[in-house]
Amino acid sequence: MSIGIWQIVLVALVLLLLFGSRKLPALGAELGRGLRDLRGHLAANRTAAAEDAPFDEPSPGERGGLRH
């Protein structure tokens, strides 16, 4: 299931009716800034997590598998 051109046009028209033509550019800019900040925080969190917990391969006895 993919998004077609008519679905995009319909969403754009609804947004235009809800917010008006003057507020849409400001809303788009705010959304872009928010997404950029979110990506930056996620990348920083991923980097910090990688530095805090180095990956060590567990020994066969430490693996939490099922034991029969």
Order of alpha helices (4+ residues) and beta strands (2+ residues): alpha
